[in-house]
Amino acid sequence: MAMQTTKLNAESHLLLDQPLLRLPHELLRKTFKTSQKHIERDSAFLISSIKEATATFQQAKNDDNDSTTTEDQAVAPLATLDSMINRMQGLKRKLESLHSEEKVVLEQSKKRISHLQDLYSIPSLVDEEYDRWSRIRLDRLLVDALLRNGYGESAKMLAKEKGIEDLVDVDVFVQCAKIEASLRRGSTTECLAWCQEHKNALKKNKSNLEFNLRLQQYIELVRAGNKKDAITYSKKFLAVHHEAHLPEIEKAAALLAYPPDTQWQPYKNLYSPNRWEYLATFFVNTHHDLYNLPFRPLLHIALSAGLSCLKTPACHSSITSSSFNSFSSTASLCPICSTELNDLARNVPYAHHVRSVVEPDPVVLPNGRIYGRARLQELSSKLGLPPDRVRDPMTGDEFDESKVKKVYIS
């Protein structure tokens, strides 16, 4: 029986660690798509240039005996070949850079797979190797929480100190935090560049992040009084989205007739500075969705799962738990009832119990609380109470023993 309770289930543990391999996969896919785009574009240029050079060379060959053939016509094929060579050298440099990035991601993936594989070689929860593996995971969760809350430098220092740089995604979150901060400062430049870089993926996910950024730039032009520039900008960047965002474009057009201090809705909301906060949150959600990352820190998810497993209705009952109650005669070992975790666990669901555990010979006190009779008698004896009195161990209330009723569980 003991082996059953301490046997490690690796599959259930890895439910929390799926992002560990998802993000490298997405980065590799992005690198592959970028390489493919460069190759296709430069291959099309190469084929076109070869055809042009061939035609030019054939024309020069036919005109060998023509006295009107100029020197420029004679060297044109060589110039085309030089252009092709330069273009291919540029492609080679781009692919070498992408290959270097790919090797780094593959090395990280290898170490992450090895880290997860270690869990399958641990037979029991009480094994020392499980403690070591759990500490590494806790360090990863702490780094993830720091990165998501904008403490990039602290996250880097912790990852370096613990030697887990390859098990955390510092660079991805630092870039995300940088773009998020630029949006909060009122700049869309970096975020628009990011949208351009991930244009195909955003289009596949039907994201309207770029439209909202363009709309915000239009609003800022109107706010500054540059209405002519705003109209030109709208025709160039907003009108192309008319099929999916016609109502928003119509509201934006009507914004030209309202000053920034208007109280009329929805134009007041369009002018509101809170839109920058909305755009920053919108970008973070889009970023995490694109890379298949959880929207909440993994540390919060782990804590919520653990707290929910331990939480019972008694932890947040109207009767204060023993950790807070000065009249209590017992000391609770329940983590949920502790001062550190009681408020944190208030909104998580209760644990699902399929088996009840009650004390022998249960009785109910007038306040509705149930205890074992032997426990109440032992407490009364220790406290020196009269034989006909009992005290509630949790609340400190005293009652006549005649009012104590036996409980029958059906």
C-alpha positions in Angstrom: 0.0 0.0 0.0 2.9 2.4 0.8 4.4 1.9 -2.6 1.1 2.8 -4.2 0.8 6.0 -2.4 4.4 7.1 -3.1 4.8 5.8 -6.6 5.5 8.6 -9.0 3.2 9.2 -12.0 5.4 11.0 -14.5 2.6 11.7 -17.0 0.6 13.7 -14.4 3.7 15.7 -13.5 4.4 16.7 -17.1 1.0 18.3 -17.6 2.5 21.5 -16.1 5.6 21.2 -18.3 4.1 21.2 -21.8 5.2 24.8 -22.5 8.8 23.6 -21.9 8.8 22.0 -25.4 6.0 24.0 -27.1 8.0 27.2 -27.3 11.1 25.7 -28.9 8.9 24.0 -31.4 7.3 27.3 -32.3 10.7 29.0 -32.6 12.0 26.2 -34.9 8.9 26.5 -37.0 9.3 30.3 -37.3 13.0 29.8 -38.3 12.0 27.3 -40.9 9.3 29.5 -42.4 11.8 32.5 -42.5 14.4 30.3 -44.2 11.8 29.1 -46.7 10.7 32.6 -47.5 14.3 33.8 -48.1 15.0 30.8 -50.4 11.8 31.1 -52.4 12.3 34.9 -52.9 16.0 34.6 -53.9 15.3 31.6 -56.0 12.7 33.5 -58.0 15.2 36.3 -58.4 17.9 33.8 -59.5 15.7 32.2 -62.1 14.6 35.5 -63.5 18.2 36.7 -63.6 19.4 33.6 -65.4 16.7 34.0 -68.0 17.7 37.6 -68.5 21.4 36.9 -68.7 20.8 34.1 -71.2 18.7 36.3 -73.4 21.3 39.1 -73.2 24.1 36.7 -74.0 22.3 35.2 -76.9 21.6 38.7 -78.2 25.2 39.7 -77.9 26.3 36.5 -79.7 24.0 37.2 -82.6 25.4 40.7 -82.8 29.1 39.7 -82.8 29.5 40.8 -86.4 27.4 43.9 -86.0 29.6 47.0 -85.8 27.0 48.9 -83.8 27.3 46.6 -80.8 28.4 48.8 -77.8 30.7 47.9 -74.9 27.8 48.1 -72.4 25.9 45.5 -74.3 28.9 43.2 -74.2 29.5 43.4 -70.4 25.7 43.3 -69.5 25.7 39.5 -69.0 28.7 39.8 -66.7 27.0 42.4 -64.6 23.9 40.2 -64.3 26.1 37.3 -63.1 27.8 39.6 -60.5 24.4 40.6 -59.2 23.3 37.0 -59.0 26.5 36.1 -57.1 26.1 38.9 -54.6 22.4 38.0 -54.1 23.4 34.3 -53.4 26.1 35.4 -51.0 23.6 37.5 -49.1 21.2 34.5 -49.0 24.1 32.4 -47.6 24.7 34.8 -44.8 21.0 34.9 -43.9 20.7 31.2 -43.9 23.9 30.8 -41.8 22.5 33.2 -39.2 19.2 31.3 -39.1 21.1 28.0 -38.9 23.0 29.3 -35.8 19.7 30.3 -34.2 18.3 26.9 -35.0 21.3 25.1 -33.5 20.8 27.0 -30.2 17.1 26.1 -30.1 17.9 22.4 -30.9 20.5 22.3 -28.1 18.0 23.8 -25.7 15.3 21.3 -26.8 17.8 18.4 -26.2 18.5 19.5 -22.7 14.8 20.0 -21.9 13.9 16.6 -23.2 16.7 15.1 -21.0 15.4 17.0 -18.0 11.9 15.7 -18.6 13.2 12.2 -19.3 14.9 12.1 -15.9 11.5 12.1 -14.3 10.7 8.6 -15.8 13.8 7.1 -14.1 12.6 8.1 -10.6 10.6 5.3 -9.0 9.1 7.1 -5.9 8.1 10.4 -4.6 10.4 9.9 -1.6 13.4 9.4 -3.7 16.2 12.0 -3.4 16.4 12.4 -7.1 12.7 13.5 -7.1 13.6 16.2 -4.6 16.4 17.4 -6.9 14.2 17.4 -9.9 11.4 19.2 -8.1 13.8 22.0 -7.0 14.9 22.5 -10.6 11.2 22.8 -11.6 10.5 25.2 -8.8 13.4 27.4 -10.0 12.0 27.3 -13.5 8.6 28.4 -12.2 10.1 31.2 -10.3 12.0 32.4 -13.3 8.8 32.2 -15.4 6.9 34.3 -12.8 9.6 36.9 -12.7 9.7 37.2 -16.5 5.9 37.6 -16.7 6.0 40.3 -14.1 8.7 42.4 -15.9 11.7 41.4 -13.7 13.8 40.3 -16.6 17.2 41.1 -15.0 16.3 39.2 -11.8 15.1 36.3 -13.9 18.4 36.2 -15.8 20.4 36.3 -12.6 18.3 33.5 -11.0 18.6 31.3 -14.1 22.3 31.8 -14.3 22.8 31.1 -10.5 20.8 27.9 -10.7 22.3 26.8 -14.1 19.0 26.5 -15.9 19.5 29.0 -18.7 18.6 26.3 -21.3 15.4 25.3 -19.4 13.8 28.8 -19.4 12.8 31.2 -22.2 14.4 34.5 -21.0 14.9 36.1 -24.4 11.4 35.5 -25.6 9.8 37.1 -22.5 12.3 40.0 -22.4 11.4 40.9 -26.0 7.7 40.6 -25.1 8.1 42.8 -22.1 10.1 45.4 -24.1 7.3 45.7 -26.7 4.6 45.8 -24.0 6.5 48.6 -22.2 6.8 50.6 -25.5 3.0 50.4 -26.0 2.4 51.6 -22.4 4.6 54.6 -23.3 2.4 55.3 -26.3 4.6 54.0 -29.1 3.5 51.4 -31.8 6.7 51.3 -33.8 8.2 48.1 -32.1 4.9 46.3 -32.0 4.2 47.0 -35.7 7.6 45.7 -36.6 6.8 42.5 -34.6 3.5 42.2 -36.5 5.3 42.5 -39.8 7.8 39.8 -38.7 4.9 37.4 -37.7 2.5 38.6 -40.4 1.7 35.1 -41.8 1.1 33.5 -38.4 -1.1 36.4 -37.3 -3.1 36.2 -40.5 -3.6 32.4 -40.0 -4.8 33.0 -36.4 -7.1 35.8 -37.7 -5.6 38.3 -35.2 -6.7 41.9 -35.5 -3.7 43.2 -33.5 -2.2 45.1 -36.4 -5.6 46.8 -37.2 -5.9 48.0 -33.7 -2.4 49.4 -33.8 -3.1 51.2 -37.1 -6.3 52.5 -35.6 -4.4 53.9 -32.6 -2.0 55.7 -34.9 -4.9 57.2 -36.8 -6.4 58.4 -33.5 -3.2 60.0 -32.4 -3.1 61.9 -35.7 -6.6 63.2 -35.2 -5.8 64.1 -31.6 -2.8 66.1 -32.8 -5.1 68.0 -35.2 -3.4 66.5 -38.4 -6.7 65.7 -40.0 -5.4 65.6 -43.6 -2.7 63.2 -42.6 -5.2 61.1 -40.7 -7.4 60.8 -43.7 -4.5 59.8 -45.9 -3.4 57.3 -43.3 -6.9 55.9 -43.0 -7.1 55.3 -46.8 -3.7 53.6 -46.8 -3.9 51.4 -43.7 -7.5 51.2 -42.4 -9.5 50.9 -45.6 -7.8 47.6 -46.5 -9.6 46.1 -43.4 -13.1 47.2 -44.4 -14.5 43.7 -44.9 -13.7 42.7 -41.3 -13.8 46.0 -39.4 -16.2 48.3 -41.2 -18.0 49.4 -38.0 -14.7 50.4 -36.4 -13.6 52.3 -39.5 -16.9 54.2 -39.6 -16.5 55.3 -36.0 -12.9 56.3 -36.7 -14.1 58.4 -39.7 -16.7 60.1 -37.4 -13.9 60.9 -34.9 -12.8 63.7 -37.2 -15.8 65.7 -36.2 -15.2 65.4 -32.4 -12.5 67.1 -30.3 -10.3 65.1 -27.9 -12.2 66.3 -24.9 -15.6 65.1 -26.2 -18.0 63.4 -23.8 -19.9 61.6 -26.5 -19.5 57.8 -26.8 -18.0 55.9 -28.3 -15.6 58.7 -29.3 -14.7 59.4 -25.7 -13.4 55.9 -25.4 -11.5 56.1 -28.6 -9.6 59.2 -27.3 -9.1 57.6 -23.9 -5.5 57.0 -22.8 -6.6 53.6 -21.4 -6.5 52.3 -25.0 -2.7 52.0 -24.6 -3.2 49.7 -21.6 -5.7 47.7 -23.7 -3.2 47.5 -26.6 -0.4 46.3 -24.3 -2.6 43.6 -22.8 -3.9 42.7 -26.2 -0.3 42.3 -27.5 0.8 40.1 -24.6 -2.2 37.8 -25.1 -1.6 37.6 -28.8 2.1 36.9 -28.2 1.4 34.1 -25.8 -1.3 32.6 -28.1 1.1 32.7 -31.0 3.8 30.8 -29.1 1.3 28.4 -27.3 2.2 29.8 -23.9 -0.2 29.9 -20.9 -1.7 33.3 -20.1 -1.1 32.8 -16.4 2.3 32.2 -14.8 3.0 28.5 -14.3 3.7 29.2 -10.7 0.1 30.4 -10.2 -1.2 27.3 -12.0 0.9 25.0 -9.8 -0.2 26.8 -6.6 -3.8 26.8 -7.6 -3.8 23.0 -8.2 -2.0 22.3 -4.9 -4.3 24.6 -2.9 -7.4 23.2 -4.5 -6.3 19.6 -3.5 -6.1 20.6 0.2 -9.0 23.1 0.4 -12.2 22.1 2.2 -15.3 24.2 3.2 -14.0 24.4 6.7 -11.0 26.4 5.5 -13.1 29.4 4.7 -16.1 28.8 7.0 -17.8 31.6 9.0 -15.9 30.2 12.1 -12.4 31.4 12.0 -9.8 28.7 11.6 -7.5 27.7 14.5 -4.6 29.6 13.0 -6.5 32.9 13.6 -8.6 32.0 16.6 -7.2 32.8 20.1 -9.9 30.7 21.7 -9.0 27.5 19.8 -7.6 24.7 21.8 -6.0 23.0 18.8 -3.3 23.8 16.4 -4.2 23.3 12.8 -1.6 21.9 10.4 -3.7 22.8 7.3 -1.8 25.0 4.9 -5.0 26.6 3.6 -5.8 27.8 7.1 -2.4 29.4 7.5 -2.1 33.2 7.4 0.1 33.0 4.3 -2.2 31.0 2.1 -5.7 31.6 3.4 -6.6 34.6 1.3 -4.7 33.2 -1.7 -6.8 30.0 -1.7 -10.1 31.8 -1.2 -11.1 31.7 -4.9 -9.9 28.3 -5.9 -12.4 25.4 -6.1 -12.8 22.8 -3.3 -11.1 19.5 -3.4 -13.2 16.6 -4.7 -13.4 14.0 -1.9 -15.0 10.6 -2.6 -14.5 9.3 0.9 -15.3 11.0 4.2 -13.2 10.7 7.4 -14.9 11.2 10.7 -13.9 10.7 14.3 -15.3 7.7 16.2 -18.6 8.1 18.0 -19.4 11.5 16.4 -21.7 14.0 18.2 -23.0 17.4 17.2 -22.8 20.5 19.4 -25.6 23.1 19.5 -23.5 25.3 17.1 -23.6 22.6 14.4 -20.0 21.5 14.7 -19.3 17.7 14.9 -16.5 16.0 16.9 -15.8 12.6 18.4 -17.2 12.2 21.9 -13.9 10.9 23.2 -12.1 14.0 21.9 -14.5 16.3 23.7 -14.3 14.4 27.0 -10.5 14.4 26.9 -10.4 18.1 26.3 -12.9 18.8 29.1 -10.7 16.7 31.4 -7.5 18.6 30.5 -9.3 22.0 30.9 -10.7 21.0 34.3 -14.4 21.6 33.2 -17.3 20.3 35.3 -18.4 16.8 34.3 -21.6 18.2 32.6 -19.8 20.8 30.4 -18.0 20.4 27.1 -16.1 23.0 25.1 -15.8 23.4 21.3 -12.1 22.9 20.4 -12.3 25.4 17.6 -14.5 28.2 18.8 -14.0 27.9 22.5 -17.8 27.9 23.2 -19.0 25.9 26.2 -22.3 23.9 26.3 -24.2 21.6 28.6 -23.5 17.9 27.8 -27.2 17.3 27.8 -27.5 19.4 24.6 -24.9 17.3 22.8 -26.6 14.9 20.3 -25.2 11.7 18.8 -24.8 11.7 15.0 -25.8 8.8 12.8 -24.2 8.7 9.4 -26.3 7.1 6.7 
